Structure formats: C-alpha cells, structure tokens
Amino acid sequence: PPALIIFFGIKKAHKKRRRLQHIFSSYLSPELVDRLLESDHNPQNGGSEVCISMLFSDIENFAGIAQELPPDQLVELMGIYLTAMSEVLRANQATLDKFVGDGIVAMFGMPVVLPNHAAMACQAALRMQERCAALRREWQASGEWSASVSCLHNRIGVHTGQAVVGTLGSAERFNYTMIGDSVNLASRCEAIAKDYGVYTLVSGETLEAARKDLPDLSYRKIDDVIFKGRYTSFALYELWDGSINAEDALACKAAYESALDAYQKGDFHAATKGFQMAESHEPLRLSTAHTPSSVLLARSRKYLEEGAPPGWKGAHYCELK
C-alpha cells in the first residue's frame, strides 16, 4: 500500500540521517553536518579521489614543554589549546581529521563540497595563528604558566591537491580520513616551516587557488624546493596573519623577493646584499632562532664561496621525506 511505502521511505531517510550524524558529528561543525544531511552526498565505505585542501599543524618545541610540565598541567594545556584550535577550524568549515598528540590534521572540501576550500584553509590557518597569539597573552597575563607556555607557537602547513578521501581502515577500526601524495606534501609544508623559521607555510597550488577568493592575502614567496624522492620543484609561500607588523611585512617582502630572484638566477653576490637588507625587516626576527632571510643569506654566502650545487636551477634540494 502507498502508505506503507511512504512509511518505510521516511524510516529509511531517518536511518540515513542518524548514520551520517553519528559518523560526522565529531568531525564537522553542526552547520556542516546539516548541509551534508540536506545534500545528496552519501559517504560510503572506502574512498574516492577529489581535490581538497589539507592542513597540518603542531606545536613548536612540544617535547620540551611536555618535559617541563607535570602531567595534570600538560593535560589542561592541551585541552585549552586543542579546543581553541578546533573551534577556529570548525568556524572555517573544516573537517577535523585527527589529533596526533599535539598535532592537528584537517581537510577542507569533503565530505561537504566547498568550491573555495583553499581560501577557507588559508583563512583557518591565519585565524589559528591569531587565536594562538591571544592564548599567549592570556597565559602570560595569568601568571600561572611557565615562560615556555607563554611563548607557545604553532606551525601550520597547507597544500591543495588530489587525495583519496573516505571511510578508511581495517574491518575492526576505521576513520573518515584522507591519504595520498598530496597529503604527504601538506605534511611536508608544516615540517619544513621549521627550517625557515616561519609559522604558516602554504604551497603555490594553495595560494593560487585561495587568492581567487582572498585577493588581499598578505604573503611572500619563501623558496622553491625539491623534496627527497621527487623530481619537480615545489613553491612555498609564507602567510602573514593579523598579529604581524604590516609595515615590517611589506618592507621585508619587497627586499626578500628581490633577493630570492637574484639567488635563483645564480647571482649570489646580489642575493647576499638583498637578504641582509631583508633580515633587518623580518617581522619575527626578535622572536625566532632564524628567519627565511638568515637561512638564505647563509646559503648565498656558501654558494658564493663554493659555487652553486651542480645543475643549479634555483630550487633547493630538501632531504625531508
């Protein structure tokens, strides 16, 4: 009978709704869960290849902080930090993939399709840095935390590309997650940020896509690198958030990118002078052990004395796996 068909149809729809809510309520904001439920998308076991933006983040010197704090304080600190970062991510339409100790992994663009996923990932990264700066001020003002906590910084890497996304894992344990070469590159963006002394590093693919929706992004090109096991160069850009002195950032960008151009062309004499000038304007020069300008200044001096690596085409070879 028609009434019975309608009844079972409604029951099936409610079952699907409960299933999706159960799977995604811990990954997505309530607003994105509602959008997923309203869409025709029905995530299945296994994965599909899609273009998304991927964000990796972790805390600078977390091992040192963990050794310094008693267990109860460390648990309290991580609760405050991870809650704050999760709130920012959810507010910017991220799907929270996982926590790995102090690390955070998130994706933008699945399971709810976001045409502007690269822009949302960049915006989330910037808001995360600003929220972290606010936490530092709060911890310092409270007088209840050590100096290392009051100076806590997080590093963030973002890349945009194809990845396999879905419910992946074993028969007993599975997770809604992402895998693939692009995911590895996003992770490398976060890891290599430490080598340059920066806190927010994105790929050229991410920046190009994000600027279509965020034309006023504050950024500079950092370098072209070739990661171990790869044969093509990978462009890296630093994003500057609202906590960075804008005047310093503009002066640094002009001097640094001019010096980088000379460096990549093999004019290491001009590059040395340019990076010296850029170093005096580095926005974080007083709070980091090294800056992009000091790193490339040292390289330029080395290549000026010893010559460039064989087959020099402007890209730095990185041993990072």
Secondary structure as the mmCIF struct_conf table of DSSP 4:
data_model
#
loop_
_struct_conf.conf_type_id
_struct_conf.id
_struct_conf.beg_label_comp_id
_struct_conf.beg_label_asym_id
_struct_conf.beg_label_seq_id
_struct_conf.end_label_comp_id
_struct_conf.end_label_asym_id
_struct_conf.end_label_seq_id
HELX_RH_AL_P HELX_RH_AL_P1 PRO A 2 PHE A 24
TURN_TY1_P TURN_TY1_P1 SER A 25 TYR A 27
BEND BEND1 LEU A 28 LEU A 28
HELX_RH_AL_P HELX_RH_AL_P2 PRO A 30 GLU A 38
BEND BEND2 SER A 39 ASP A 40
STRN STRN1 ASN A 45 ASN A 45
STRN STRN2 GLY A 46 ILE A 59
TURN_TY1_P TURN_TY1_P2 GLU A 60 ASN A 61
HELX_RH_AL_P HELX_RH_AL_P3 PHE A 62 GLU A 68
BEND BEND3 LEU A 69 LEU A 69
HELX_RH_AL_P HELX_RH_AL_P4 PRO A 71 ALA A 91
TURN_TY1_P TURN_TY1_P3 ASN A 92 GLN A 93
STRN STRN3 THR A 95 VAL A 100
TURN_TY1_P TURN_TY1_P4 GLY A 101 ASP A 102
STRN STRN4 GLY A 103 PHE A 108
BEND BEND4 GLY A 109 VAL A 112
TURN_TY1_P TURN_TY1_P5 PRO A 115 ASN A 116
HELX_RH_AL_P HELX_RH_AL_P5 HIS A 117 SER A 142
BEND BEND5 GLY A 143 GLY A 143
BEND BEND6 TRP A 145 TRP A 145
HELX_RH_AL_P HELX_RH_AL_P6 ALA A 147 SER A 150
TURN_TY1_P TURN_TY1_P6 CYS A 151 CYS A 151
STRN STRN5 ASN A 154 GLY A 169
BEND BEND7 ALA A 171 GLU A 172
STRN STRN6 PHE A 174 ILE A 179
BEND BEND8 GLY A 180 GLY A 180
HELX_RH_AL_P HELX_RH_AL_P7 ASP A 181 TYR A 196
TURN_TY1_P TURN_TY1_P7 GLY A 197 GLY A 197
BEND BEND9 TYR A 199 TYR A 199
STRN STRN7 THR A 200 SER A 203
HELX_RH_AL_P HELX_RH_AL_P8 GLY A 204 ALA A 210
TURN_TY1_P TURN_TY1_P8 ARG A 211 ASP A 213
TURN_TY1_P TURN_TY1_P9 PRO A 215 ASP A 216
STRN STRN8 TYR A 219 PHE A 227
TURN_TY1_P TURN_TY1_P10 LYS A 228 GLY A 229
BEND BEND10 THR A 232 THR A 232
STRN STRN9 PHE A 234 LEU A 239
TURN_TY1_P TURN_TY1_P11 GLY A 242 SER A 243
BEND BEND11 ILE A 244 ILE A 244
HELX_RH_AL_P HELX_RH_AL_P9 ALA A 246 GLN A 264
TURN_TY1_P TURN_TY1_P12 LYS A 265 GLY A 266
HELX_RH_AL_P HELX_RH_AL_P10 PHE A 268 GLU A 279
TURN_TY1_P TURN_TY1_P13 SER A 280 HIS A 281
TURN_TY1_P TURN_TY1_P14 PRO A 283 SER A 287
BEND BEND12 THR A 288 ALA A 289
HELX_RH_AL_P HELX_RH_AL_P11 PRO A 292 GLU A 306
HELX_LH_PP_P HELX_LH_PP_P1 ALA A 308 PRO A 309
TURN_TY1_P TURN_TY1_P15 PRO A 310 GLY A 311
BEND BEND13 GLY A 314 GLY A 314
HELX_LH_PP_P HELX_LH_PP_P2 ALA A 315 ALA A 315
STRN STRN10 HIS A 316 CYS A 318
#
